[in-house]
Structures are given as structure tokens and as C-alpha cells.
Amino acid sequence: MEAMMKSKTCLKDFMKYVSLNVLGMIGLSCYILADTFFVSKALGANGLAALNLAIPIYSFIHGSGLMFGMGGASKYSIARSQKEGRLANRIFTQTLILALVFSAVFFLLGLLYSGTIIGLMGADAEVFKMSKTYLQVILLFAPLFILNNVLLCFVRNDGAPQLSMLAMLSGSLSNILLDYIFMFPLGMGIFGAVLATGLAPLISILILSTFFFRKKNSFHLTKCRLSMMLSSGILSSGIPSLVAELSSGIVMIVFNAIIVRLQGNVGIAAYGVIANLSLVVLSIYTGIAQGIQPLISSNYGAGRQANVRLFLRYALIAMLLISAIIYSSIFLAASQIAGIFNSEQNALLQSIAVLGLKLYFTASVFAGFNIIMAVYFTSTEHAGPAQIISLLRGFIIILPMAFLLSSLAGMLGVWLVFPATELLVACISLRLYRRGAQAHAGTQNNWRSPLGVPPE
């Protein structure tokens, strides 16, 4: 009876944190998807190509915010569960300082080098000006994006997932509304799209600030010396989140370079539709992973290993169900999805995008598994396996695979790169988990795998 009650409590907590976080992450990912939709309507294929060339830098900024937010908040949650209030405040303070230093770097790049960066990313004369405008404004708003991600993670880990979700959704909805106002009634073009995106985290931060004004927060700024050991711990725990976002940006750069050679700007526009939809799909898995992170970290810190296993099991079951819904929906509605972003009714863009949607998203279930396992390892202070998973899926396997498959099969090969990579990494993730389970079983004979897989 006690075990049954514990299971019901864990399921209730899981549903609360994960559902709120998935909704919030979908809203957050819609920052760029809204831009993609409105830019496609207002500026056509060239506008989509310009947007797609600049978006990878947004991934770098977003990833930096998640690195500090997830890394710091994981450490904070563990310290708080162990009744180390002073250490928890030091973690928050040091996380904020690191985030502000990083933000300044992005701001200076936007101020001085946006044209150089967009030139290096392959923008031609047709799209250079639009891409430069989008990139420069995104970089200048980088401090807001990074601060927003840090606060979202800490507020969520401080027991307020509802407020975190509300802030994310409010930022996203304001972006969509401002996108329409700036681009159509006011006719501000791509500058209007990026300005709306840049203002969205400000709306989110204002909502999160109520948490502090009402003094509901358990974390505070505190006077302390900067500690290299603490900084390295925060960064080590957060690097998998950074790598995941960095990799999406770098992969987009590489794919753009390959696709422009194969299909020109129309091919890049088609890939832009798929890449931006992918941001939303992956955000669902990220929402599940970030939803279980506070639960796993706090239970791990308190020594409740059975609860840790239970939350991981719930996350994987939810991921499997959602993956089935996502892929079947995309497969059946591929033509309609491509048509939404094909305002010029370009037949070549339509055919490329439809095939791409059906092949690219076969990776969904494997990507979801890898994202959840990376956050699981991070949440239990096993940064090494999390970093391996992130590096493999972000750089080490996917980049060589992109050049290999595209040279062998052209655009068909391009669409198969993501599924092939995620499948290989999922096999390695499972192996890393089983190895950890085997080591754990050596110290606890009653260990049971949340995956339902016995240790080797």
C-alpha cells in the first residue's frame, strides 16, 4: 500500500512538472516558428532563406542560456534537497555572474561583427541584408534570452513550474502578436520579425519577476567569492544542454552549405521549414526532460533512488506515446504542413519539403530517448555520459554522416542523416545506461532498471 501511494504521488508530480514544462517549451520554440510563418508570408522564399541562415546563432544563444540555467539549477536543487541553503544561494549567484559575462560576448559580436559572421555563413547578395539584420538584432538581445533561460530553470526548480510555464507561453504569444503587428500593419519586414522575437524574453522576465516581488523564492543573491570549482561544476552539468543547442545550429550551417550546392536557395527554404518544425518537435522532448530534471535532482540529492527510477520510466513511456503521435501526424499531413510555409506555391519547394518531412522525422523516437537520457545523467551528477551523448549526436557522428550520405544519395541522403545519427546514438546511450546500471547493481543488490532492462 505504501509503495502504491508513493507511485501515485510520483505520477502526480510527474504529470504536473512535465505537462507544464512541455507546454512552456512548445511556446518557447514557437519564437522562431512564428517568424518562419510570417516571414514566409511577407517575404517569400528569399526571406525564409535569410532567416534560416541567421537562426543557428539563435541556437548558440539559447544553448548558452540553457547551459547556465540547467547546470546551475541542477546543482541548486541537489544542494537545496540536502538542506545546504548557503551553498544553494552561492550557486545561484555564481550562475548569474557567468551568464552575464557570456551575454556581454554575444552583445559585442552583434555590435561589431554581425556582417562578417553572416558572410562566413554563406549568405549571397540576394539575402545578405535581411540575414544581417536578423542576426544583429538577435545578438543584441542575447542578454535577455540568456537571463530568461536562467530564471526559468531556477524558478522551476524552486517549486513554481506553473509560473515558469506561464512566462514561457506569455513570451511566445507576445512574439506571435508582435510579429503580425510589426510585419503587416507596420510593414517593418524582417526587422519587425526579429524585434518581436527579441522582445519576447523581456515579457517572460517581467512575469518571472513577480516570483521575487512576492518573496516566494528560496534562492537569493549573496556576497561570495567566485569559485573555480563551483563554476566548473555548473558548466560541466550544463554543457550537454549547450552542446545540444550548439549542435543544432552547427548542423543547420552544414546542411545549408550542402543543400545550397544541391538545390540552391529553394532547397534552403525547404530545409528551413523542416528545421524549424524540428525545433518544436524536439522542444517537446526537451520539455519532458526538463520537467523531470527537478524531480530527479531533488530525489537523487535526498537519496530516494526508487523515485529516480520511477520518474525516468514515466518519461520514457511518455516519450514513446508522443513520438507515435508526432510521426503519424507529420506523415499524414506532410503536404499541408509544407503548404503552410509555401506562400508562393513553389512546386520544387513543396516536393523537397514533403519528402524531407516524411524521412527526417523518423528520427523522433530516437532523438527523444537521447535527450531524456542526457538530462537524466546530468540530473544525477553523471556529467560524463551526458556529454558523450550530446557530443555524439551533435558533432562526432552527424557531421561526417551529413557529408557521406549527401554525397551518396543527394537530397535523399540529407534527409536520412538525422535518423541514422539518432539511431546510432540511441544504441550508445542504452549501452552507457546499462553500464551505469551494472556498476550501481554492484553496490545495491535490489537495483531495478527503469527501462525494464536488467544489468548485463
BABA-326620 format. One record per residue: residue in one letter; x, y, z of N, C-alpha, C in turn. Coordinates in steps of 0.1 Angstrom, whole numbers, plus 2048, in hexadecimal, padded with zeros to 3 digits. Example, Ala and Ser with C-alpha at 12.3 -4.5 7.8 and 13.67 -1.06 7.14 Angstrom:
// residues 2
a8847C784E87B7D384E8847DF84E/s8807EA8478897F584788180084F/
This chain:
// residues 456
m8087F480080080080080980D800/e81380C80881C81880982381A7FB/a82780F7F582E8107E88248167DD/m8178127DE80D8177D580B8267D7/m80A82A7E38088387E68148407E1/k82083B7E382C8427DE82C8437CF/s8278397C88268397BA81C8437B5/k8118447BB80684E7B880C85C7BA/t81385E7C481886C7C782386F7BD/c82B8667B98358687AF82F86B7A1/l82486379E81D865791817873791/k81187779C80B88579D81589079B/d82188E7A282B8987A0831898792/f83288C78C83788B77E82D892774/m82188F77681789676D8178A576E/k8188AA77A8188B877D8248BF776/y8308BA77A83C8C077583E8BF766/v83B8B376183E8B07538348B774A/s8278B674D81D8BD74581F8CC744/l8228D274F8248E074F8308E4747/n83B8DC7498478DF7428478DC733/v83F8D272F83E8CF7218368DB71A/l82B8DF7218248EB71B82D8F771A/g8358FA72583E90572584890471A/m84E8F87188598F770E8538F8700/i8478F36FE8418F46F183F9036EE/g83A90A6F88399196F68469206F3/l85191C6FB85E9216F986391F6EA/s8619126E686690F6D885E9166CD/c85291B6D184A9226C784F9306C4/y8599356CC8609416C98639416BA/i86B9376B68719376A886793269E/l85E9286A285492369984B92E695/a84793769E83E94369A84594B690/d85294E69385A95668985A94F67B/t85C94267B85C93A66F84F93C667/f84493B66E83793C66883494A662/f83795466A83496266683E96765B/v84A96265D85496665285195F645/s84C95364684894C63983D953632/k83495863A82895F63482C96D62F/a835974636838982632844983628/l84E97962985A97B62185D96F618/g85596461985795960F863951612/a86894A60887394060988094760D/n88395360888F95A60C88F95E61A/g88396261F88296562D885959636/l87F94D63288194063989093D639/a89793E62D8A593B62D8AD944636/a8AA9516368B195B63E8AF95764D/l8A39546518A095065F8A8943663/n8A893A65A8AE92D65D8BE92E65E/l8C49386578D293A6598D5940666/a8CC94866C8CF94F6788CB947685/i8C193E6838BC93668E8C792E697/p8D19296908DB9216988E19296A4/i8E29366A28E893F6AD8DE93F6B8/y8D193F6B58C793F6C08C99326C8/s8CC9276C18CE91A6C88DA91B6D2/f8E49236CE8F09246D78EC92C6E3/i8E49376E18E093F6EC8D79386F6/h8CD9316F08C49296F88CB91E700/g8D59186F98DD90D6FF8E591270B/s8EA91E7098F29247148E9927720/g8DD92C71E8D492E7298D0921730/l8CE9167288CB90972E8D7903735/m8E39067308EF9017378EF906745/f8EE9137478EE9197548E291575C/g8D69167568CA91375D8C9905762/m8CB8FB7588CA8ED75C8D58E9765/g8E18ED7628ED8EA76B8EC8EF779/g8E98FC77A8E79037878DB8FD78E/a8D08FC7888C48F778F8C58E9794/s8CC8E078C8CD8D27918D58D279D/k8E08DA79E8E98DB7AA8E18E17B5/y8D98EB7B28D18F27BC8C78E97C3/s8C08E17BA8B68D87BF8BC8CD7C8/i8C78C87C58CE8BE7CD8D28C47DA/a8D88D07DA8DC8D67E68D08D97EF/r8C58DE7E98B98E17F18B38D57F7/s8B38CA7F08AE8BD7F68B68B8801/q8C38BC8028CC8B880C8CD8C2817/k8C38CC8178C28D78218CF8E0822/e8D58E18168E18EA8158DD8F880F/g8D69008178D090C8128DB91680E/r8E69188168F09218128F791D805/l8FA9108038FF90B7F78F690E7EB/a8E990B7ED8DF90D7E38DF91C7DE/n8E09267E78E19347E38EE9377DC/r8F99317E09059337D990492E7CB/i8FE9237C98FC91D7BB8F49277B3/f8E992C7B88E19367B08E99427AD/t8F09487B68F89547B49039517A9/q90A9467AB9159447A190F941793/t90493A7938FE9377868FA94477F/l8F594E7868F195A7808FD96277B/i90796278391496977F919963772/l91A95677191F950765916953759/a90995375B90095675090196474B/l90396D75490597B75091297E748/v91D97774C929978745928972736/f92196773591F96172891696A71F/s90C97072690397971E90A984718/a91498A71F91C99571A92399270D/v92898570D92F9817019269816F4/f91A97B6F691097B6EB90D98A6E7/f90A9926F19079A06EE9119A76E6/l91E9A56E99299AC6E292A9A66D4/l9289996D29289936C591D99A6BC/g91199C6C19079A26BA90A9B06B6/l9109B76BF9139C56BD91E9C76B3/l9289BE6B29339C06AA9359B769E/y9309AA69F9349A069592899968E/s91C99E68F91199668991299467A/g91799F67391899D665923993661/t92E99366893898966693397B668/i92C97967392796C67791D96766C/i91496F66890A96A65E911968650/g91C96F64D92396C64192A95F642/l93095B64D93694E64F92C94364E/m92094665191593B651910939643/g91594063991193D62B906945625/a90295062B8F79586268FB95F618/d8F395E60E8F69646018F0972601/a8F29795F68EE9875F58DF9895F6/e8D797E5F28C897F5F38C3980601/v8CA97960A8C49786188CD97E622/f8D998361E8E39886288DD993632/k8D699D62C8D29A86358C79A363F/m8BE99A63A8B49956438BA98D64E/s8C398464A8CA97B6548D298365E/k8D998D65A8E19966638D899D66D/t8CD9A26688C39A96718BE9A067C/y8BA9946788B598A6828BF98668C/l8CB9836878D697E6908DA98969A/q8DC9966958E09A069E8D79A36A9/v8CA9A36A68C09A66B18C099A6BB/i8C098E6B68C09826BF8CC9836C8/l8D89866C38E49876CC8E39926D6/l8DD99E6D28DC9A96DB8D29A66E7/f8C899D6E48BE9996EE8C398C6F6/a8CF9886F38D497B6F98D397C709/p8D798770F8D698771E8C8984723/l8BE98871C8B09857218AD97671F/f8B19717148AF9627118B595A71C/i8C295D71F8CA9557288C4956737/l8C296373B8BC9657488AF95E74A/n8A795F73F89995874089B949742/n8A494373B8A693473D8AB93174B/v8B49397508B993675E8AD937768/l8A694276789B94477189093976F/l88D93576388392B76188791E768/c89491A76689890E76C89890F77C/f89D91A78189D91B79088F91C796/v88692378F878924795872916794/r87490F78986E9017888748F8793/n8818F97968878F17A08848F57AF/d87E9017B087A9067BD86B9047C0/g8658FB7B88588F67BB84D8FF7B5/a8509067AA84690E7A384590B794/p8438FF7908428FB78283790377B/q82C90678282190D77C82591B777/l82C92277F83193077C83B92F770/s84492577184D923766846921758/m83C91875983491674D82D922748/l82792975181F93674E829940747/a83594174C83E94B747842947739/m84593A73784993572983E93771F/l83293372382693571A823943717/s82494C72182195A71F82B961716/g83895D71784296270E84095E700/s83C9516FE83994C6F182D9526EA/l8229546F281695A6EC8189696E9/s82096F6F182397D6EE82B97E6E1/n8349756E083C9746D38349736C7/i82A96A6C88219686BC8199746B9/l81397A6C480B9866C28149926BC/l8209946C282899F6BD82E99C6AF/d83098F6AC83498B69E82A990694/y81D98E69781399268D8129A168C/i8129A86988119B669881D9BD691/f8299B96948359BF68F8379BC680/m8339B067B8369AC66D82A9B0664/f81E9B16688139B465F80D9C2660/p8069C566B8029D366C80D9DE66B/l8189DB6728239E467282D9E3667/g82D9D76608369D56558459D6658/m8499D06638579D16678609C6662/g85A9BD65A8639B36548699AA65E/i8759A565A87C99B6638819A1670/f8839AE6708869B567D87B9B4687/g86E9B56828639B468A8629A6690/a86599B68886598E68D86F98B698/v87B99069688598E6A08839976AD/l87E9A36AB87B9AB6B68709A56BF/a86699F6B985C9986C186298C6C9/t86B9856C287297A6C987B97F6D4/g88298A6D288A98F6DD8839946E9/l8779996E786F99F6F28689946FA/a8669886F485F97D6FB865979708/p87397770987997471787797F721/l87698B71C87399672686699472D/i85C99172584E98E72A84F983734/s85697873185896D73A85F970747/i86997874687197D75286898575B/l86098E75585799675D84D98D765/i84898275F83F979766846972771/l85296D76E85A96677885E96F784/s85F97C78286398578C859985798/t84C9827958429817A08469777AA/f84D96D7A68519637B085A9697BB/f8629737B786B9797C08649847C8/f85C98C7C18559977C884C9927D3/r8469867D183D9807DB8459787E5/k8529777E385C9717ED8589627EF/k85595B7E485294D7E485E9447E1/n86994B7DD8759447D987E9407E5/s8849347E388E92F7EE89C9337EA/f89F9377DE8AC93B7DA8AE94A7DA/h8BA94F7DD8BD95D7DE8CB95F7DA/l8CD96C7D58DB9707D38E29717E1/t8EE96D7E18F696D7EE9049717EB/k90A9787F491897C7F39219707F5/c92996D7EA9329627EB93D9637E1/r94895C7E495395C7DA9509527CF/l9559567C395394D7B895C9407BA/s9569357B895D9287BA95F9217AC/m96B91E7A996E91779C96790979D/m9689037A89628F57AA9538F67A8/l94D9007AE93E9017AC93B90479E/s94290D79894091178A941905781/s94C8FD78394E8F277A9438E777C/g93D8E67889328DD78B9268E1784/i9238EE7849178F477D9188F276E/l9248F57699268F475A9268E5756/s92C8DD75E92C8CE75B91E8C875A/s9168CC7649088C77649008CD758/g9038D97548FC8E074A9018DE73C/i90D8D973A9128D872D90A8CF723/p9048C47288FC8BC71F8F08C4719/s8EA8CD7218DF8D671C8E58DF711/l8F18E57148F78EE70A8FB8E66FD/v9018DB6FF9058D36F38F88CF6EA/a8ED8CC6F18E18C86EA8DD8D46E1/e8DD8E06E68D98EC6DF8E38F06D5/l8F08F06D98FB8F46D08FB8EA6C4/s8F98DE6C68F98D46BB8EE8D76B1/s8E28DB6B68D78DD6AD8DB8E96A4/g8E28F36AA8E68FF6A28F18FB698/i8FB8F369C9058EF6939008E6688/v8F78DD68C8F28D46828EA8DC678/m8E38E667C8DC8EE6728E58F5669/i8F18FA66E8FB9006659008F665B/v9048EA6609098E06578FE8DC64C/f8F28D96518E78D66488E58E163E/n8E58ED6428E38F86398ED8F862E/a8FA8F66329058F66289038EA61E/i8FF8DF6238FD8D361A8F18D5611/i8E68DA6178DA8DB60F8DA8E6605/v8E18F26088E28FC5FE8EA8F85F2/r8F38EE5F48FA8E85E88F18DF5E0/l8E88D85E78DF8CE5E18D38D55DB/q8CD8DE5E28C08E35DD8BF8F35DE/g8C98FA5E28C99085E28C090E5EE/n8BC91A5EC8B49215F78A691A5F9/v8A19145EF89490D5F18969015FA/g8A18FA5F88A48EF6018A68F3610/i8AD8FF6118AF90461F8A1908625/a89890E61D88B912622883905626/a8848FA61E87D8EE6228838E862F/y8908E96308978E463C8938ED648/g8918F964688D90365087F8FF656/v8768FA64E8698F565386B8E965C/i8738E06588768D466087D8D766C/a8888DF66B8908E26778888E9682/n8808F267D8788FA68786D8F268E/l8678E968685D8DF68C8648D6695/s8718D26928798CA69A87B8D06A8/l87D8DD6A887F8E46B58738E26BE/v8678E26B885B8E16C085A8D26C5/v85D8C96BC85C8BA6C08668B76CB/l8728BB6C987D8B96D387A8C06E0/s8738CB6DF8708D36EB8668CB6F4/i85E8C26EE8558BA6F685D8B06FE/y8678AA6F88708A06FF8788A8709/t87D8B47068848BC71087B8BF71B/g86F8C27188658C57238638B972D/i8638AD7278628A173086E8A0738/a87A8A27328878A07398898AB744/q8868B77408878C274A87C8C1755/g8718BB7518678BA75B86B8B0766/i8728A576287689B76C88389F773/q88A8A976E8978AD7748968B1783/p88C8BA78688B8BE7948878B279D/l87F8AA79887A89E7A08858947A2/i88D8917978988887998A388D7A1/s8A789A79F8B28A07A78AF8A17B6/s8A28A57B989F8A67C789E8987CE/n89988E7C78988817CD8A687A7CD/y8AE87D7C38BB8787C38C387E7CF/g8C288B7D18C98917DC8C488C7E9/a8B88887EA8B28837F78B48747F9/g8BA86E7EF8BD85F7F08B18567ED/r8A785C7E689B8547E389C84E7D5/q8A48437D48A783D7C789B8377C0/a8928317C788682B7C187E8357BA/n87D8417C087584C7B987D8517AC/v88A8517AD8918557A188E84B795/r88F83E79888C83478E87D836789/l87483979286683A78E864846784/f86A85178786885D77F86E85B771/l87A85477088085176387784775B/r87183E76286883475B85C83C755/y85684575D84A84D75984E85574C/a85A85B74D85E86474286085C735/l86585073686784872A85A843724/i85183F72C84483B72883D847721/a83D85272783785E72183D861713/m84B86071385286370684E85A6FB/l84C84D6FE8488436F483A8466EF/l8308496F782384D6F38238596EB/i82A8646EF82A8706E883186E6DA/s83B8666D98428646CD83985E6C2/a8318546C782784E6BE81D8586B8/i8198616C180F86B6BC8168756B3/i82287A6B68298836AE82B87E6A0/y83187269F83586E69282986A689/s81F86468F81386168780C86E682/s80C87868A80688568680E88C67B/i81C88C67C82489267282388A665/f82387D66682387565A816877652/l80B8776597FE8796527FB88764D/a8018916547FE89F65080A8A664B/a81489E6458208A464081E8AF635/s8158AC62C8128B662180C8C3627/q8038C16307FC8CD6368068D563E/i80F8CF6468198D664E8228DE645/a8278D863A8308DF6318288EA62A/g81C8E86278148F36218128FF629/i8128FD63681090963F81B91363E/f82790E63B83391763A83791A62B/n82F91562283291661482892060E/s82992D61281F93760E82093A5FF/e82B9375F882D93A5EA82992E5E1/q8249235E88209175E182B9115D8/n8379125DD84390D5D68438FD5D6/a8418F85CA83F8E95C884C8E25CD/l8588E75CA8648E05CE8668E15DD/l8638EC5E38648ED5F185A8E35F8/q84E8E25F38448D95F88498CB5F8/s84E8C65EC8528B85EB85E8B55F4/i8678BE5F58738BC5FD86F8BB60C/a8668C46108628C561E85A8B8622/v8518B46198488A961D85089C61F/l85A89961686288D61786B88F624/g87089B62687889D63287189B63F/l86589F64085C89E64C85A88F64F/k85788764585487964786187164B/l86C87564687986D64A87F873656/y880880657888886662882882670/f87588267186F88067E86D872682/t87386867A87485B67F87E85A68B/a88586568D88F8656988898686A5/s87C86C6A58768726B18788696BE/v87485D6BD8758546C98838536CE/f88D8526C589B8506C98A085D6CF/a89C8696C98A18766CE89B8786DC/g88E8746DE8888766EB88F86E6F6/f8928616F38998596FC8A785F700/n8AE8646F68BB86A6F98BB876701/i8B187F6FF8AF88B7068AC888715/i8A387F71789F87B7258AB87572C/m8B286C7268BD86572C8C886F730/a8CB8797278D588372A8D188B737/v8C588F7388C18977438C088E750/y8BD88174E8BD8787598CB87775F/f8D58767578E387575C8E7882762/t8E388D75C8E689A7628E089C770/s8D48987718CC89A77D8D1891789/t8D88867868DE87E7908ED87F791/e8F288B78D90088F78E909885787/h90588077C90D87777390F87F766/a91788976791989275B92088C74F/g92988275293087C74792787573D/p91F86C74191686573790D86F730/a90887A73790088473090788B726/q91488E72991C89571F91F88D713/i92288071592487770A918876701/i90C8747069008746FE8FF8806F6/s90088C6FC8FE8996F590989B6EB/l9158976ED9208996E391E8906D7/l91A8836DA91887A6CF90D87E6C6/r9018826CC8F68866C38F78946BD/g90089C6C49018AA6BF90C8AC6B5/f9178A46B69238A76AE92989A6A8/i92D8916B19368876AD93187D6A3/i92487A6A491D87169A91687968F/i90F88369390688968990D89067E/l91889768191F89F67692589666C/p92D88B66F93288266592787C65D/m91C87866591087265E90A87B654/a90A88865790489164D90B892640/f91889264192089263492088562D/l92087A63592086D62F91386A627/l90786C62E8FB8686288F687261D/s8FA87F61F8F68886148FE885608/s90B88160991387E5FD90E8715F6/l9088685FE90485B5F98F685C5F3/a8ED8645F98DF8645F58D98725F3/g8E087C5F38DB88A5F18D288E5FC/m8C68945F88BD8996028B688D60A/l8B58826048B087660B8B9873617/g8C68746148D087161E8D087C629/v8CD8886258CC89362F8C1890639/w8B688C6348AA88A63D8AD87D646/l8B58746428B886864A8C386A655/v8CA8756548D587765E8D087766C/f8C687F66F8C188167D8BC873682/p8B386C67B8AF85F6818BB855683/a8C485467A8CF84B67B8D884E687/t8DA85B6898E28606948DB85D6A2/e8CF8606A38C885F6B08C68506B3/l8C58476A98C48396AB8D18346B1/l8DC8376AB8E98336B08EC8386BE/v8E88456C18EB84A6CE8E28446D8/a8D58406D58CC83A6DE8D282C6E2/c8D88256D98DF8186DD8EA81B6E7/i8F28256E58FD8286EE8F782D6FB/s8EC8356FB8E683A7078E282E710/l8DB82570A8D78197118E2811717/r8ED81070F8F980A7158FF811721/l8FF81E72090482672B8FC824738/y8EF8247358E58227408E7814747/r8E880A73E8EA7FC7448F77FB74B/r90180274690E80174D90D80775B/g90681375C9048197698FB811772/a8F180A76C8E88027748F07F6779/q8F97F17729017E577690A7EA782/a9107F67819187FB78C9107FD798/h9048027968FB8057A18F67F87A8/a8F47EE7A08EF7E17A58FA7DB7AE/g9077DE7AB9127D97B39117DE7C1/t90B7EA7C490A7EF7D18FC7EE7D7/q8F27EC7CF8E47EA7D48DE7DE7CD/n8DC7D37D48D77C77CE8C97C87CA/n8C27D27D08B37D37CD8B17DC7C1/w8BB7E07B98B97E97AE8B07E37A3/r8A77EB79E89F7E779389F7F2788/s8A07EE77C8A17F87718947FE76E/p89480C76D88781276988481075A/l88E80B75388B8087458857FA743/g8857F274E8817E574D88C7DC748/v8987E07478A37D97428AD7D574E/p8AF7C87508B87C475B8C67C8758/p8CE7CA7628DC7CD7608E37C175A/e8EE7C47528F57B974C8FD7B1756/
